[in-house]
Amino acid sequence: MVDYVNVPRTIATVISSGKASKAELDSVLGVQDLWDLLEIIQVDAHNERVMQETQNGSGT
């Protein structure tokens, strides 16, 4: 996989997830919003993994 060279990983994660655009991060949203969006992305990803494991019969 290739890392984003010119964009911080936090910003790239939020933009590539579709939760916010670069313009929104630049003008409307603040730093706390960025961290809140990252938390949402992480929780959603975790919950999706748990659901997939449960559906595949490997959940505990």
N, C-alpha and C positions, 0 to 999 in steps of 0.2 A: 504494500500500500504506500501511497505517496502522502507526505505531510504537506500542509499549507505552509509555504515559505514566507509569504509576506503578510499573513493574517494570523493574529493570535488564535490558538486552538479554541478558546472559549467563544470567541465571536464566530469563527467558522462553524462550530457545532450548532449554534443557534440559527445561523443563516441556512446551513444545509439541511436542517431539520424542517425548515419552513415556518418556524415559530415567529420569526421576525425578519424583516429585510434590513439590509445595510442602512438604507435611508432612515428606517424607524430607529435603529440603534444609534445613528448619528444625531437625530433631531428630537425624537419623541421620548424614547426610553432612556432610563438612567442605568447606572451600574447595578443598583439593587434589582432592577428589572432583568438585567442580564443574568444575574445569579439565580433569580427565581425561575427564569426560563430554563436554565441549565438543570435545576432541580427537577422541574417538570419532565424534561427529556430523560433524565436518569431514572426517575420513578416509572415513567411510561415504559422504558426499555426493560427494566426489571420485571414489571408486571407482565409484559408480553412474554418474556422468557418463562416465567412461572406458568402462565397459561399454556404455552406450548408444551412444557414438560408435563403438565397435568393431562393434556390431551393425548400425549404420546405414552402415557402410562408410567412415566419415570418420576413423577412428582412424589414428594413425601408427605 
